[in-house]
């Protein structure tokens, strides 16, 4: 089971960037070529996250590479509004929560 869900803010432990999770894969779904080109090559058999990174890029990261982001701030990325409708309670939501 994935530790993080869509809308959660996370911080990359090694590369010190933060972002919001937009999709969760139960294991690495990237091609073998992409995986071999990845600098760290974390275990493929763990949850991996598609993220919008604060500042405008996108990335795909292994669960062991991220931790909860404690900043509480929003993510500055041009696609945030394509995925989410609001930021509330330190996380992004696709719909208005009840």
MOMODA-V147094 format. One record per residue. N is the residue number from 1. RES is the residue in one letter. PSI is psi in degrees with one decimal (* if undefined). Layout:
n: [N;N]
res: [RES;RES]
psi: [PSI;PSI]
This chain:
n: [1;2;3;4;5;6;7;8;9;10;11;12;13;14;15;16;17;18;19;20;21;22;23;24;25;26;27;28;29;30;31;32;33;34;35;36;37;38;39;40;41;42;43;44;45;46;47;48;49;50;51;52;53;54;55;56;57;58;59;60;61;62;63;64;65;66;67;68;69;70;71;72;73;74;75;76;77;78;79;80;81;82;83;84;85;86;87;88;89;90;91;92;93;94;95;96;97;98]
res: [X;X;X;X;X;X;X;X;X;X;X;X;X;X;X;X;X;X;X;X;X;X;X;X;X;X;X;X;X;X;X;X;X;X;X;X;X;X;X;X;X;X;X;X;X;X;X;X;X;X;X;X;X;X;X;X;X;X;X;X;X;X;X;X;X;X;X;X;X;X;X;X;X;X;X;X;X;X;X;X;X;X;X;X;X;X;X;X;X;X;X;X;X;X;X;X;X;X]
psi: [136.4;140.6;-31.9;154.2;166.8;130.9;-16.2;144.2;132.1;160.0;130.5;120.7;-44.7;-42.3;3.2;51.1;161.0;157.5;-175.2;137.8;128.1;-15.4;146.0;130.0;138.9;-17.2;169.2;123.1;4.8;158.2;159.6;-37.7;-45.7;-46.0;-44.5;-27.4;-9.6;133.2;-38.6;-26.0;58.9;162.5;130.4;-26.2;60.4;165.7;142.4;148.2;133.4;127.5;146.3;120.3;137.3;123.8;-11.4;-2.2;174.1;150.2;168.3;116.5;151.1;150.5;-37.2;-9.5;-7.3;158.4;166.1;141.2;121.4;1.2;-32.4;1.3;162.6;168.2;128.7;98.8;136.2;-17.3;-1.8;-45.5;-16.3;-23.2;-29.3;152.7;-20.8;160.4;119.5;133.8;30.5;13.8;163.4;148.6;143.8;-29.3;166.2;119.0;149.3;*]
